[in-house]
Amino acid sequence: MAESSGSSKTPSKIYESVESECLAFVKECAAEFRWRDLSKDVIMDIGCGSSLNCCNAILKEFPDVKALVAVDENRSVFSSINEKDERIQLCVGNIIKRETLKEFEGKMDKVISTNLIHQVPNKKLAFENVYYMLKPGGEAAFLFALDTCFCPFIEAMLKDPPHQAIYKVSEVFSQTLHFNCVTFNKL
């Protein structure tokens, strides 16, 4: 029986859920792609968000990873980051606007992204641009929502002025909305 995840969770519990989902995703990628030694690998996380959950999950699972590039189109995402591993390079960029990521073309061993692709209007262009980021033989993995009315409904409701007055939307809730859409589709 399908049920909504996160509907009665506090913000700290929601964050823990997103964090554990990213860790599970990294473990799944490691199994699927047979990742063992990433000490020579540079990995890009597209749509990293302020918590850097996937970057931190990779560091937890692969403490010897060479480097991580955390990409988000929203510059303010990075202003709230107080502490990060020195191997994480922060980059303001947009996967649809290839020119914002030009310096990374052909340099990534792996590209990952969670809870972003379903928000991108031109998915074909996004996947093409990911291809340009990868070295020959590079790998890419994505976690995203498929064909659900839940996300568009909630997003539309939160853009409606009467509902905006009722709900205070925080960064955690916004990230969780997309996380819950992915979780819902996995059930």
Buried (B, 14 or more C-beta within 10 A) or exposed (E): EEEEBBEEBEEEEBBEBBBEBBBEBBBEBBEEEEBEEBEEBBBBBBBBBBBBBBBBBBBEBBEEBEBBBBBBBEEEBBEEBEEBBEBBBBBBBBBBEBEBBEEBBEBBBBBBBBBBBBBBEEBEBBBEBBEEBBBEEBBBBBBBBEEBEBBEEBBEEBEEEEEEEEEEBEBBBEBBBBBBBBBBBEE
